[in-house]
Amino acid sequence: MTDEALDLGSTPASVDDLDALLEFVKAERGFDFTDYKRATLGRRVAKRMQATATDSYIDYAEYLSSHPDEFIELFNTILINVTTFFRDPPAWEYLGAEIVPRLLEQRNDAAPIRVWSAGCATGEEAYSLAILLCEAMGDEEFRDRVKIYATDLDDDALTVGRQAVYARKQLSELAGELRERYFEEVPDGRFAFRSNLRRSVIFGKHDLIQDPPISRIDLLAARNTLMYFGADAQARVLGHFHFALNPDGFLFLGRSEMLLTRSRLFVPVELKRRVFAKVPITSIRERLHEMVQAGEGVPLPQRIPEDTLLRHATLESAPVAQIVVDRSGVLALANAQARKLFSLAPADIGRPLQDLELSYRPVELRSQIEVVQSQHHPVIVREVEWAFGGELRWFDVQVSALVGTDGMTIGAGITFNDVTRFRMLRDSVEHSKESLETAYEELQSTAEELETTNEELQSTNEELETTNEEIQSTNEELETMNEELQSTNEELETMNDELHQRTDELNQINAFLESILGSLRHAVVVLDRELRVQAWNEHATDMWGLRAEEVEGEHFLNLDIGLPVEHIAVMLRGCLANQGNGSIELDATNRRGRAIRCVVSCSPLYGAGEDVRGVIVQMEEHEAGEK
């Protein structure tokens, strides 16, 4: 059954229920799928819900609670392990012809080469990288210098990768000479990657979102891995990848992963083949920005001085919102209160202040910064009004010049002190003044109109970027569905092979039984417990003139075959009651109309546990008068 056959639209489940299921899985087994794309998760979970006959995410969570083994089936379904050796050959050809030689030229003869295969599944990608490097360096140099780290979340897939044993079908895309050189046939007809090279490939479990990245990597391959994550998770993983790579390292992605909107961290080397180079980060501000992009848990580079870290931690923990703008007008720092108050994303750090809404709301900051830089004294704008989180708040905004050790102005610090409580106390006294209320309403109306106008302008500016993101998301979704279908087709092929094998076995058994019945000298009829014909051999056809296909399934006592079957009914029922064998001699007429004496014998047909499943009837013909 393909995924198109799943009627997902009929599943009575909401997004909130899916989130609750994911939280349950995370709490029970530690797997966090909350950053995966919801459409993909919905399809994969629905497949298991259909297999377990559950109607909603809540019912499926209860099923998981009572059937712990189902967690394994669920994880195997979500973590699609569709991969082959040298998948998308043109991209691998470019990697081998252009990138690997450049990588080796950048390293001296003794320098180690560190490679990371992220999302390696069952190891085909990691061993493809090993073959590529071994072809370029030679076996001995490869063993001495190369370490390939292959990581994935799926323990079962990692076990297959560690064993490095693959079926002939899995090597079908591998050139014959490469298969002969790098694989050895094992007794069961499968092929194992050469053990002396396999030791250079290290497999381990790793969560790309939560776990710290592997460092000092020269070549990082993550092909068709990012496409399963949402946009925020993709940005975070890319931050990890940027931290992991050496300054002259390369990133090798799948054909559906474009990186069009991540140019701050990577630049394309060959966009068509999805090969990217790391953008170096030099300043402390940019380095801090990279770490924010990579998410929590990534260690700060050791070369940042401790006093810098202390100042950054002090700013971060301040109870009031504070931001720092350098002398070029770029937003350099924003503490936790400021990020929360103004909804600043990690990507906003490092952008020009004039490009941010913060520059003019809640107060025009650029003119205040110019005054501070020119007059060298702080400026305070009191009781700036701003609507935040559905409520109106007021702030005292203080802009101060930041001066370096040489006395030169290096930027400006802006503090937003919340004075809402003071303002509300004062407003409660003056609330009766109609003029103030009218002025407030007009001001609020003007602010709303201005906000609407600004939102429309911002929407126009972001239209093209949104379109590109939608196209990228669609491409990734199509590639994901393609891999799901491929995985389902492989399951169906396996089931089909098993069915063919069982059919052959059944045909052999049927032929064997027919041979036994045909070799008996007497007419033999096999009846079920309802005395319906189950088997009818050729001697019975010879005696009574009815073929097997004419009588099978018919009640034996209703057959008109020239045998007075009413005289043997009692004997047949005695066999069904397990009262032993019986025999009787009757006058009958055979198919030629000749009168005969027929000896009818019957015996019980036993099944498992000595249960009587039917009756075996034998009929021997004697001509009338013969004794």
C-alpha positions in Angstrom: 0.0 0.0 0.0 1.4 3.4 -1.0 1.1 6.6 1.1 -1.5 7.9 -1.4 -3.8 5.1 -0.2 -3.8 6.6 3.3 -6.9 8.7 3.9 -5.3 11.2 6.1 -8.1 13.7 5.7 -10.5 11.4 7.4 -8.3 11.1 10.6 -10.1 12.9 13.4 -7.0 14.4 14.8 -5.8 18.0 15.3 -2.4 19.7 15.3 -2.6 20.0 19.1 -3.1 16.3 19.4 -0.1 15.6 17.2 2.0 18.0 19.4 0.8 16.1 22.5 1.7 12.8 20.9 5.2 14.1 20.1 5.7 15.4 23.6 4.6 11.9 24.9 7.2 10.2 22.7 9.9 12.6 23.9 9.0 12.0 27.5 8.8 8.2 27.2 11.8 7.5 24.9 13.8 10.8 24.6 13.2 11.2 20.8 12.4 14.8 20.0 10.5 15.1 16.7 8.9 18.5 17.4 11.2 20.3 14.9 10.3 17.9 12.1 7.9 19.1 9.4 4.4 18.6 10.5 3.1 17.4 7.1 5.7 14.6 6.9 5.1 13.6 10.5 1.4 13.5 10.0 1.8 11.1 7.0 4.3 8.8 8.8 2.3 8.6 12.1 -1.0 8.0 10.1 0.7 5.0 8.5 1.3 3.4 11.9 -2.2 4.5 13.1 -3.7 2.6 10.1 -1.5 -0.5 10.9 -2.6 -0.5 14.5 -6.3 0.4 13.8 -6.3 3.5 15.9 -8.5 6.5 14.9 -6.8 9.5 16.6 -3.4 10.6 17.9 -4.8 10.2 21.5 -5.8 6.6 20.8 -2.4 5.9 19.3 -0.6 7.4 22.4 -2.6 5.0 24.5 -1.7 2.1 22.2 2.0 3.0 22.6 1.6 3.0 26.4 0.2 -0.6 26.3 2.4 -1.9 23.5 6.0 -0.7 24.1 7.3 -2.6 21.0 5.3 -0.2 18.8 7.8 2.6 19.6 10.4 0.7 17.5 7.9 0.5 14.5 7.0 4.2 14.9 10.7 5.3 14.9 11.5 3.1 11.9 8.6 4.6 10.0 9.5 8.3 10.8 13.2 7.8 10.3 13.1 6.9 6.6 16.2 5.0 5.7 16.2 5.4 1.9 19.8 5.5 0.6 22.1 3.9 -1.9 25.7 3.9 -2.9 26.6 7.1 -4.8 23.1 8.3 -4.9 22.6 11.0 -7.6 25.8 10.0 -9.5 26.5 13.4 -11.2 26.8 15.1 -7.8 29.3 12.4 -6.6 31.2 12.7 -9.9 31.7 16.4 -9.3 32.7 15.8 -5.7 35.3 13.3 -6.7 36.6 15.3 -9.7 36.7 18.8 -8.2 36.2 18.9 -4.4 38.3 16.0 -3.2 41.5 17.1 -5.1 41.0 20.7 -3.7 40.7 19.2 -0.2 43.9 17.2 -0.5 45.8 20.2 -2.0 44.9 22.2 1.1 46.3 19.6 3.5 50.0 18.6 3.8 50.9 15.0 3.3 50.6 14.2 7.0 47.5 16.2 8.0 44.5 14.1 9.0 41.3 14.3 6.9 38.1 14.4 8.9 34.8 13.7 7.2 31.2 13.7 8.7 28.3 11.9 7.1 25.3 13.3 9.0 22.0 11.3 8.7 24.0 8.3 7.3 21.1 5.8 7.6 22.5 2.3 6.9 25.9 3.5 6.0 25.9 3.6 2.1 26.7 7.3 2.0 29.6 6.9 4.5 31.1 4.1 2.6 30.6 6.0 -0.7 32.7 8.8 0.8 35.3 6.2 1.9 35.5 4.8 -1.7 35.8 8.3 -3.2 38.7 9.2 -0.9 40.4 5.8 -1.2 40.4 6.2 -5.0 42.1 9.6 -4.7 44.6 8.8 -1.9 45.3 5.0 -2.1 44.6 2.4 0.5 47.5 3.0 2.8 47.3 6.8 2.9 43.5 6.5 3.4 44.0 4.2 6.5 46.6 6.5 8.0 44.9 9.9 7.5 41.1 9.6 7.1 38.4 9.4 9.7 34.8 9.3 8.6 32.2 9.9 11.3 28.8 8.5 10.3 25.9 9.6 12.6 22.2 9.0 12.7 19.3 8.7 15.2 18.2 5.2 14.2 20.0 2.5 16.3 19.0 -0.3 13.9 20.3 1.5 10.9 23.6 2.2 12.7 23.9 -1.5 13.5 23.6 -2.3 9.8 26.2 0.3 9.0 28.7 -1.0 11.5 28.3 -4.6 10.1 28.9 -3.2 6.5 27.2 -6.2 4.9 24.9 -5.5 2.0 22.8 -7.6 -0.4 23.7 -7.8 -4.1 20.7 -5.7 -5.0 22.0 -2.9 -2.7 25.2 -2.8 -4.7 23.5 -2.6 -8.1 24.3 1.1 -8.6 28.0 0.5 -7.9 30.4 0.0 -10.8 31.6 -3.6 -11.1 35.3 -2.8 -10.6 34.5 -0.8 -7.5 32.4 -3.7 -6.1 35.2 -6.2 -6.7 37.9 -3.9 -5.2 36.0 -2.7 -2.0 33.7 -5.6 -1.2 34.2 -9.2 -0.3 31.5 -11.9 -0.8 30.5 -13.6 2.4 29.0 -17.2 2.7 25.3 -16.1 2.6 25.8 -14.5 -0.8 26.0 -10.9 0.5 28.9 -8.5 0.3 31.0 -7.0 3.1 33.0 -3.8 2.9 36.7 -4.5 3.3 37.5 -4.8 7.0 41.0 -3.1 6.7 39.2 0.0 5.4 36.1 -0.3 7.5 38.0 0.7 10.6 38.3 4.3 9.3 34.5 4.7 9.4 33.1 5.3 12.9 29.4 5.0 13.5 27.6 6.8 16.4 24.1 8.0 17.5 23.7 11.8 17.1 20.8 14.3 17.2 21.6 17.1 14.8 19.3 19.5 16.7 20.1 18.8 20.3 23.7 17.3 20.4 26.9 19.4 20.0 28.4 19.1 16.5 31.6 17.2 15.7 34.4 19.7 15.2 37.3 20.3 12.8 35.5 18.7 9.8 37.0 19.0 6.3 34.0 17.6 4.4 30.5 17.4 5.7 27.9 15.4 3.8 24.2 15.7 4.8 22.2 14.6 1.8 18.4 14.9 1.9 18.6 15.2 5.7 17.7 18.9 6.3 14.5 18.6 4.2 12.7 16.7 7.1 13.1 19.7 9.5 11.2 22.9 9.7 12.7 26.3 8.8 13.8 27.2 12.3 15.4 23.8 12.9 17.1 23.9 9.5 18.7 27.3 10.5 19.9 25.8 13.8 21.4 22.7 12.2 23.1 24.9 9.6 24.6 26.9 12.5 26.0 23.6 13.9 27.4 22.6 10.5 29.1 26.0 10.2 30.7 25.6 13.6 31.8 22.0 12.7 33.6 22.8 9.5 37.2 24.0 9.2 37.5 27.5 7.5 38.3 25.8 4.2 35.8 23.0 4.6 33.0 22.0 2.2 29.3 21.1 2.8 27.7 18.5 0.5 23.9 18.6 0.5 21.1 16.7 -1.3 19.5 17.9 -4.6 16.4 19.3 -2.9 18.3 21.4 -0.4 19.2 24.9 -1.8 20.5 27.1 1.0 19.3 30.1 -0.9 18.3 32.0 2.3 21.4 31.0 4.3 24.1 32.9 2.4 25.4 34.5 5.7 27.0 31.1 6.7 27.7 29.4 3.3 28.3 30.3 -0.3 27.7 28.0 -3.2 30.8 26.4 -4.9 28.6 24.5 -7.4 24.9 25.2 -6.8 23.7 22.6 -9.3 25.6 19.8 -7.4 24.7 21.3 -4.0 28.3 21.9 -2.8 28.9 24.9 -0.5 31.9 26.5 1.2 31.9 28.0 4.7 31.9 31.8 5.1 34.7 32.7 7.6 33.6 34.7 10.7 36.2 37.0 12.2 34.7 39.5 14.6 33.6 38.7 18.1 30.1 40.1 17.3 29.8 37.8 14.3 31.2 34.9 16.3 28.5 35.4 19.0 25.9 35.6 16.3 27.0 32.3 14.9 26.7 30.7 18.3 23.2 32.0 18.7 22.3 30.6 15.3 23.7 27.2 16.3 21.4 27.2 19.4 22.1 26.4 23.1 24.7 23.9 24.1 27.3 24.9 21.5 30.5 25.9 23.4 31.9 29.4 22.9 35.2 29.5 21.0 38.1 29.4 23.5 39.8 32.4 21.9 37.1 34.9 23.2 38.6 36.5 26.3 37.0 35.8 29.7 36.3 39.5 30.4 34.3 39.6 27.1 32.3 36.6 28.2 31.6 38.2 31.5 30.4 41.5 30.0 28.2 39.5 27.6 26.7 37.5 30.5 26.1 40.6 32.5 24.3 42.3 29.6 22.3 39.1 29.0 21.1 38.8 32.6 20.1 42.5 33.0 16.5 43.0 34.2 15.8 45.8 31.7 15.9 45.6 27.9 19.3 46.8 26.5 20.8 46.9 23.0 24.1 48.0 21.6 24.6 49.7 18.2 28.1 50.0 16.8 29.4 53.2 15.2 28.5 51.9 11.8 24.8 51.7 12.8 24.7 47.9 13.1 22.8 46.1 15.9 25.7 44.4 17.7 24.1 43.0 20.8 20.6 42.6 22.4 20.0 41.0 25.8 17.3 38.5 26.6 14.8 41.1 27.7 15.3 43.1 24.5 15.0 40.1 22.3 11.7 39.1 24.0 10.3 42.7 24.1 11.0 43.5 20.5 10.6 40.0 19.1 14.2 40.0 17.7 15.3 36.8 16.0 18.9 35.6 16.1 19.3 36.6 12.4 18.5 40.3 13.4 21.8 40.5 15.3 24.3 42.0 12.8 21.7 43.8 10.7 21.7 47.6 10.2 19.5 49.2 12.8 17.7 51.2 10.1 16.4 47.9 8.6 14.7 47.0 11.9 11.3 48.1 13.2 13.1 48.8 16.5 14.8 51.8 14.9 11.6 53.8 14.9 9.2 51.9 17.3 8.6 52.6 20.1 10.8 55.7 19.5 12.9 57.1 16.7 16.4 55.9 17.7 18.6 57.0 14.9 18.2 60.7 15.5 18.8 60.2 19.2 22.0 58.2 18.5 23.2 61.1 16.3 22.6 63.6 19.1 24.5 61.4 21.6 27.5 60.9 19.2 27.7 64.6 18.4 27.1 66.1 21.8 28.7 63.3 23.9 26.0 63.2 26.6 23.2 60.8 27.3 19.7 61.5 26.0 16.6 60.3 27.8 13.2 60.1 26.1 10.6 59.6 28.8 7.4 57.7 28.9 7.5 56.4 25.4 4.2 54.6 24.7 4.1 51.2 23.0 1.5 48.4 22.7 3.1 45.1 23.6 1.5 41.7 24.0 -2.0 43.1 23.8 -1.4 45.8 26.5 -0.1 49.3 26.5 3.2 49.9 28.1 5.5 53.0 28.7 9.3 53.2 28.6 12.0 55.7 29.5 14.5 55.3 26.7 18.1 56.3 27.6 20.7 56.5 24.8 24.3 56.7 26.0 27.6 56.9 24.1 30.1 54.0 24.4 33.7 55.2 24.5 36.8 53.0 23.9 40.1 53.1 25.8 41.4 55.7 23.3 38.5 58.1 24.1 36.8 57.5 20.7 33.1 56.7 20.4 32.7 53.1 19.4 28.9 52.9 19.5 25.8 53.6 21.6 24.0 51.7 24.3 20.2 52.0 24.5 18.2 51.1 27.7 14.4 50.7 27.7 13.3 51.2 31.4 9.6 50.0 31.8 7.8 52.8 33.7 4.3 51.4 32.9 3.4 51.1 36.6 4.2 54.7 37.3 2.3 55.9 34.3 -0.7 53.8 35.1 -0.8 55.3 38.6 -0.7 58.8 37.2 -3.2 58.1 34.5 -5.7 56.8 37.1 -5.7 60.3 38.6 -6.0 62.1 35.3 -8.4 59.7 33.7 -11.3 62.0 34.2 -9.8 64.6 32.0 -11.7 64.3 28.7 -9.0 66.1 26.7 -6.4 63.6 27.7 -8.6 60.7 26.8 -9.4 62.2 23.4 -5.7 62.9 22.7 -4.9 59.3 23.8 -7.5 57.8 21.4 -6.3 59.9 18.5 -2.7 58.9 19.2 -3.7 55.2 19.4 -5.6 55.5 16.1 -2.6 57.2 14.5 -0.3 54.5 15.8 -2.5 51.7 14.5 -2.7 53.3 11.0 1.1 53.7 11.0 1.5 50.1 12.1 -0.8 48.9 9.3 1.0 51.0 6.7 4.4 49.7 7.8 3.1 46.1 7.8 1.9 46.5 4.2 5.3 47.9 3.2 7.1 45.1 5.0 4.9 42.5 3.4 5.7 43.8 -0.1 9.4 43.7 0.6 9.3 40.1 1.8 7.1 38.8 -1.0 9.9 37.5 -3.1 11.7 35.8 -0.2 8.4 34.2 1.0 7.9 32.8 -2.6 11.4 31.3 -2.6 10.9 29.7 0.8 7.6 28.2 -0.4 9.2 26.7 -3.5 12.0 25.3 -1.4 9.6 23.8 1.1 7.6 22.3 -1.8 10.7 20.7 -3.3 11.7 19.3 0.0 8.2 17.9 0.6 8.1 16.2 -2.8 11.5 14.6 -2.2 10.4 13.5 1.3 7.2 11.9 -0.2 9.3 10.2 -2.9 11.6 8.6 -0.3 8.5 7.5 1.7 7.1 5.9 -1.5 10.4 4.2 -2.2 10.5 2.8 1.3 6.9 1.5 1.0 7.6 -0.1 -2.4 10.6 -1.9 -0.9 8.4 -3.3 1.9 5.8 -4.4 -0.7 8.6 -6.2 -2.8 9.7 -8.1 0.3 6.1 -9.1 1.1 5.5 -10.1 -2.5 8.6 -12.3 -2.5 7.4 -14.0 0.7 4.0 -14.6 -0.8 5.5 -16.1 -4.0 7.6 -18.5 -1.8 4.5 -19.5 0.2 2.5 -20.1 -3.0 5.2 -22.3 -4.4 5.2 -24.3 -1.1 1.4 -24.7 -1.2 1.5 -25.8 -4.9 4.1 -28.4 -4.0 2.0 -29.7 -1.1 -1.2 -29.8 -3.3 0.7 -31.7 -6.0 2.0 -34.1 -3.4 -1.5 -34.8 -2.0 -2.9 -35.2 -5.5 -0.2 -37.7 -6.3 -1.0 -39.7 -3.2 -4.7 -39.8 -4.0 -4.1 -40.7 -7.6 -1.8 -43.6 -6.7 -4.4 -45.3 -4.5 -6.1 -48.3 -6.2 -9.6 -47.5 -4.9 -11.9 -44.6 -5.3 -11.2 -42.2 -2.5 -13.4 -39.3 -1.4 -12.4 -36.8 1.5 -15.4 -35.2 3.3 -15.4 -32.3 5.8 -17.4 -32.2 9.0 -20.5 -31.2 7.1 -20.0 -34.2 4.7 -19.1 -31.9 1.8 -16.7 -33.2 -0.8 -13.1 -31.8 -0.3 -11.2 -34.3 -2.5 -12.2 -36.7 -5.3 -9.6 -38.9 -7.0 -9.5 -40.2 -10.5 -10.7 -43.7 -9.5 -13.8 -42.1 -8.1 -14.3 -40.3 -11.4 -13.8 -43.7 -13.2 -16.3 -45.4 -11.0 -19.1 -42.9 -10.9 -18.6 -40.7 -13.9 -18.4 -37.3 -12.1 -15.3 -35.1 -12.3 -13.7 -33.6 -9.2 -14.7 -30.0 -10.2 -18.3 -31.1 -10.4 -18.6 -32.5 -6.9 -16.1 -30.5 -4.8 -18.1 -28.5 -2.2 -21.3 -30.6 -2.8 -22.9 -32.6 0.0 -21.9 -36.2 -0.4 -25.3 -37.6 0.6 -27.0 -35.5 -2.1 -24.9 -36.9 -5.0 -26.6 -39.0 -7.6 -23.8 -41.4 -8.4 -25.5 -44.9 -8.5 -24.5 -45.6 -4.9 -27.3 -45.7 -2.2 -25.5 -43.2 0.0 -28.4 -43.1 2.5 -27.2 -46.6 3.7 -23.8 -45.2 4.7 -25.0 -42.0 6.4 -25.0 -43.6 9.9 -21.5 -45.0 9.3 -20.2 -41.5 8.2 -21.6 -39.8 11.2 -20.1 -42.4 13.5 -16.7 -41.6 12.1 -17.4 -37.9 12.7 -18.2 -38.8 16.3 -14.7 -40.5 16.5 -16.3 -44.0 17.0 -13.7 -45.7 14.8 -13.6 -47.1 11.3 -16.6 -48.6 9.5 -17.2 -50.8 6.4 -20.3 -51.9 4.4 -21.0 -53.7 1.2 -23.8 -52.4 -1.1 -25.4 -53.0 -4.4 -24.6 -50.1 -6.8 -24.5 -49.1 -10.4 -21.3 -47.7 -11.9 -21.0 -45.0 -14.6 -21.4 -47.5 -17.4 -24.8 -48.7 -15.9 -23.4 -52.0 -14.9 -24.6 -53.5 -11.6 -21.7 -53.9 -9.1 -21.1 -54.8 -5.5 -19.4 -51.9 -3.8 -17.4 -52.2 -0.6 -17.5 -48.8 1.2 -15.1 -48.2 4.0 -14.7 -45.0 6.0 -12.3 -43.7 8.7 -12.0 -40.4 10.6 -9.8 -37.6 9.2 -7.8 -36.3 12.2 -6.5 -32.8 12.6 -4.3 -31.2 15.2 -4.9 -32.4 18.8 -6.7 -35.6 17.6 -9.7 -33.5 16.6 -11.9 -35.1 13.8 -11.9 -32.8 10.8 -13.8 -35.0 8.4 -14.1 -38.5 6.9 -12.0 -40.5 4.4 -14.3 -42.7 2.3 -12.9 -45.6 0.2 -15.0 -47.5 -2.4 -13.9 -50.7 -4.0 -15.9 -52.1 -7.0 -16.9 -55.8 -7.4 -19.0 -57.0 -10.3 -22.4 -58.4 -9.2 -22.0 -62.0 -8.1 -18.2 -61.6 -7.3 -17.2 -62.5 -3.8 
